[in-house]
Amino acid sequence: QVELVESGGGLVQAGGSLSLSCTASSTIFRGNTMGWYRQAPGKQRELVARVTSGGSTYYLDSVKGRFTISRDNAKNTLSLQMSSLKPEDTAVYYCNRFPSRPSWGQGTQVTVSS
C-alpha cells in the first residue's frame, strides 16, 4: 500500500515557481502535523515547512516569504507553493508526518538552474 505520493517537481530557472502536491493515506494525514522535507545531494534531509491540522505553519528561515505550505483535510493532500526559486533549493522533496515516520515516499525532484 502506497501511503505517501509526491508530485509536481521539475526543472525551473532561478526566480521561477513550482507547486508540489502530496497525497497521503488517512492514517498518516488525519489530525497530524504534516511537513515537506528536502534532501540535496550529499546533505541530510531537512524540514522545509510544516502545517498543523489546524493550519498553523512553520518555515525554514531560508524559504520564508518564498514558500507556502497548505493542506486540504477533506482530501488528505498537502501542497507546497514555491516561488523565487534559487539553485540552492535543488533537492528531492518529500512529504511526511511531523515528526517524520521512518517510511518515506519516492519524493519529487526539484532542480533550479542558475
C-alpha positions as CSV (number, residue, x, y, z in Angstrom):
1,Q,0.0,0.0,0.0
2,V,1.4,3.4,-1.1
3,E,1.0,5.8,1.8
4,L,2.8,8.9,0.5
5,V,2.9,10.1,-3.1
6,E,4.6,13.3,-4.1
7,S,4.4,15.0,-7.4
8,G,4.9,18.3,-9.2
9,G,8.7,18.6,-9.3
10,G,10.7,19.6,-12.4
11,L,13.4,21.8,-13.9
12,V,13.0,25.5,-13.5
13,Q,15.2,28.6,-13.9
14,A,16.2,30.6,-10.9
15,G,13.4,33.0,-10.0
16,G,10.7,30.6,-11.2
17,S,7.9,28.8,-9.5
18,L,6.7,25.3,-8.9
19,S,3.9,23.7,-7.0
20,L,4.3,20.4,-5.3
21,S,1.5,18.1,-4.2
22,C,1.3,15.1,-1.8
23,T,-1.4,12.6,-1.3
24,A,-1.2,10.7,1.9
25,S,-3.2,7.9,3.5
26,S,-5.8,9.0,6.0
27,T,-3.9,7.1,8.7
28,I,-0.9,9.3,8.2
29,F,-2.7,12.6,7.4
30,R,-5.7,13.0,9.6
31,G,-5.2,15.0,12.8
32,N,-1.4,15.1,12.3
33,T,1.1,17.8,11.6
34,M,2.4,17.3,8.1
35,G,5.6,18.6,6.6
36,W,7.6,19.0,3.5
37,Y,11.2,17.9,3.7
38,R,14.1,18.0,1.2
39,Q,17.4,16.3,0.6
40,A,20.1,17.7,-1.6
41,P,22.9,15.6,-2.9
42,G,25.4,14.9,-0.1
43,K,23.3,16.5,2.6
44,Q,21.0,15.4,5.3
45,R,17.2,15.6,4.8
46,E,15.8,18.7,6.3
47,L,12.4,20.0,7.2
48,V,11.3,22.8,4.9
49,A,7.9,23.6,6.2
50,R,5.2,22.1,8.3
51,V,1.5,22.7,9.0
52,T,-0.7,21.5,11.8
53,S,-4.2,20.1,11.3
54,G,-5.5,23.5,12.4
55,G,-3.4,25.4,9.8
56,S,-0.6,26.8,11.9
57,T,2.6,26.9,9.9
58,Y,6.4,26.8,10.3
59,Y,9.0,27.6,7.7
60,L,12.8,27.1,7.4
61,D,14.3,30.5,7.5
62,S,15.8,30.2,4.1
63,V,12.4,29.7,2.5
64,K,10.3,32.2,4.5
65,G,8.4,34.5,2.2
66,R,9.0,32.3,-0.9
67,F,7.3,29.0,0.0
68,T,3.7,28.4,1.2
69,I,2.5,25.2,2.7
70,S,-1.1,24.3,2.8
71,R,-3.3,21.2,3.3
72,D,-6.8,20.0,2.3
73,N,-8.1,17.9,5.3
74,A,-11.0,16.6,3.3
75,K,-8.8,15.2,0.5
76,N,-5.7,14.2,2.6
77,T,-3.5,16.3,0.4
78,L,-0.6,18.6,1.2
79,S,0.8,21.3,-1.1
80,L,3.9,23.4,-1.3
81,Q,3.8,26.5,-3.5
82,M,7.4,27.6,-4.2
83,S,8.3,30.9,-5.8
84,S,11.5,32.9,-6.3
85,L,13.3,29.6,-6.5
86,K,17.1,29.6,-6.1
87,P,19.7,27.0,-7.2
88,E,20.2,26.1,-3.5
89,D,16.5,24.9,-3.4
90,T,17.6,22.0,-5.7
91,A,16.8,18.7,-3.9
92,V,14.4,15.8,-3.8
93,Y,11.3,16.9,-1.9
94,Y,9.3,14.6,0.3
95,C,6.2,14.9,2.4
96,N,5.7,13.1,5.7
97,R,4.2,13.5,9.0
98,F,6.0,15.7,11.6
99,P,7.8,14.3,13.4
100,S,8.6,12.0,10.5
101,R,7.7,8.4,10.2
102,P,10.6,6.0,9.2
103,S,8.9,5.2,5.9
104,W,9.1,7.7,3.0
105,G,7.6,8.1,-0.4
106,Q,9.6,8.3,-3.6
107,G,9.9,12.1,-3.5
108,T,9.8,14.5,-6.3
109,Q,12.9,16.1,-7.9
110,V,13.2,19.9,-8.0
111,T,16.1,21.3,-10.0
112,V,16.7,25.0,-10.2
113,S,19.1,26.2,-12.8
114,S,21.1,29.4,-12.4
